[in-house]
Amino acid sequence: MRSTVVDTADFPVSERPGAWAGAMARAQVPQRVKSLETGTFAARIEMMPLGAGQVSVLSSYASVAAQRTPRHVRQSDPEMYRVVLVTAGEVGIEQCRQQFLLRDGEMGFGDSSQPIDIHAGDTPGRHLVFQFPKKLLALPHERLNRLCGQSLPWTQGIGRLFGQFLAGLADGYAQYTPQDASRLEVTALDLLSAVLAHHLDHDASSGGPAVSGASGQQALFLQISAFIIEHLSDPDLGPEAIAAAHHLSLRYLHRVFEVHGTTPRAFIRQQRLDRCRRDLVNPALDHLTIHTIAARWGYPQPAGFSRAFRAATGMSPSEYRATQRRFTLRSLAHGEEAAPGRGLCA
């Protein structure tokens, strides 16, 4: 999929605030923008549609003040939540009568229906932004306002799962299809829900009910899923190793996956095959043998990989790779943009 990029370096200095305000309008959050220091205004945004939402990467972000006023809210409110992860530099934000400074490794949660002031100093920063319709977040909306104006960590605990996923999503965006993007949005929302539920539960001691229970089990499933994905290259990865790593009984581990209509072994197999299919159709990996690709995802035995692959796709790995190559050549001959894996059964 293609992203949209707006870089103020492409504009004369006098036009940069207006160009940035236009970029923010395209990102569905109209606001007033000004330079904090004449001649130093700098900002770049890469906007990546993700289902009904959007992921953006803001970089070279310095000497900028942005304000979304009550008038902006009245004129245009897309009814969206916005999560900002700082990966470099810092940014000051004021919303819901709270002021906070986000530094590298911290994240903030915001609401398009509330006025906001944003200030970035002269140190260039880099931020990941995930925004999406409020209706997609299955958490008590009246309680989420408690998190507006707070600095939350994303490099530790459950926040790390969400932060790493969002960073990886942005890095690999060009390889996704629209169908991929819709599925990835669901995963991003699940991970974010687990992060927010964690902080709401922690905040319950100061009033209001916790949101544990189902959300707690969902958080555990996401934590285990992230562990599995991180260790897919280990051919010995199995239910016993997973249960031991998370101090769970095998029975409870299977119960967690049963709620999601699968088993630990089936989940491992699906994740491995998905990554093998992706690598087999990636032109940048044409130099790798099928055995090398299989081994990097936990299939050290070629025969075992071929059986599993044929059972899942109806063809051998070599047939799958050749079919995709023919499809890519036909697409290029007709002037189309070929997407990895397009036209083939998943």
Helices and strands as residue ranges (DSSP letters): E 4-7, G 8-10, G 13-15, H 16-26, E 32-35, E 42-50, E 53-62, E 64-68, H 70-75, E 80-88, E 90-95, E 98-103, E 106-111, E 116-120, E 125-133, G 134-136, H 141-144, G 145-147, E 152-153, H 157-171, G 173-175, H 178-203, G 204-206, H 214-230, H 239-245, H 250-258, H 264-280, G 283-285, H 290-296, H 302-313, H 317-333
